Amino acid sequence: MDMHPPLIDPFARPITYLRVSVTDRCDFRCVYCMAEHMQFLPKADLLTLEELDRLSTAFIGLGVRKLRITGGEPLVRRGIMGFFRNVSRHLGNGLDELTLTTNGSQLARHAAELADIGVRRVNVSLDTLDADKFAAITRWGRLPQVLEGIRAATAAGLRVKINAVALKGVNDSELFDLVQWCGDEGHDLTFIEVMPMGEMGEEDRLDQYWPLSDLRARLSERFTLLDLAERTGGPARYVRLAQTGQKIGFITPLTHNFCESCNRVRVTCTGELFMCLGQEDNADLRAPLRASADDEALRQTIRAAIARKPKGHDFDYSRQGVAGQMTRHMSHTGG
């Protein structure tokens, strides 16, 4: 494929990781992610799967080595497996890894094909192993369907990483159950602090905020936590539990502890390029995509945007409220 000078941001960070949201739609309505009666984007605003392929290909030509497909729920988009199959042509030819983040609801149907295409691991969002709590958090989700999907992924040879949002008063009583289940099943586990995204409305996130420092302290009462030097250029800090050998990650978006090595950007399903999850600045890639069959204008727009990538973000919880709060829903930006 055509390779061009790589993307380097103003702080000398190479951009090697692209997260692409392929839809804002989802078959769940998780309380910390979207409203129950979401107004979804008009279909005409969304990039076609062909445009998403072209866009991903342009980024790979600019040095992106890892491509993560997100949503919404990526597997509910019609034709998405064809998109995965098409983009997989870059594996071993510029692209090192093709992966996705999913709620697991559709994995039982698609896990074997994903493995066949070249996907090696998936991230599954799962906050609780209690069926009633799961129904309350996701509003529309069914836990057995997700657990079946996770089993199918494992059976297909996919590595599964569980992403659990830490929610005070919701899953804090399940900390050790989640850790033991992941250990028994062979899944890595990452805890994520709840973020100030979208409207604070019916579910008050400040009440649900469970600092991972507290979670980590509780873990250390039962386990010896060995800090790992491992970094992925992303937000997670990892530890190994000495007693079980498990790897546990902590993502604390409200502290500036990962921006210095940030190697990633995000594209929404409408073609907005966000250089930082915690900033509103973005660039429109849909216009250059649709203006020309040639990709030069698209590459120029991407380069100009990367030249504006900030050093860090502005999230901050305080006693008075939330500073740096985002107005868009996570389902729009894509995780």
Secondary structure, DSSP 8 states (H G I E B T S, - for coil): ----S--B-TTS-B--EEEEE--S--S---TTT--TT-----GGGS--HHHHHHHHHHHHHTT--EEEEESS-GGGSTTHHHHHHHHGGGBTTTBSEEEEEE-STTHHHHHHHHHHHT--EEEEE---S-HHHHHHHHSS--HHHHHHHHHHHHHTT-EEEEEEEEBTTTTGGGHHHHHHHHHHHT-EEEEEE----S--SSS-HHHHB--HHHHHHHHHHHS-EEE-----SSSEEEEEETTT--EEEEE-TTSSSSGGG--EEEE-TTSEEES-TT---EEE-HHHHHH-SSSHHHHHHHHHHHTT--S----EEETTEEES--SS-HHHHT-
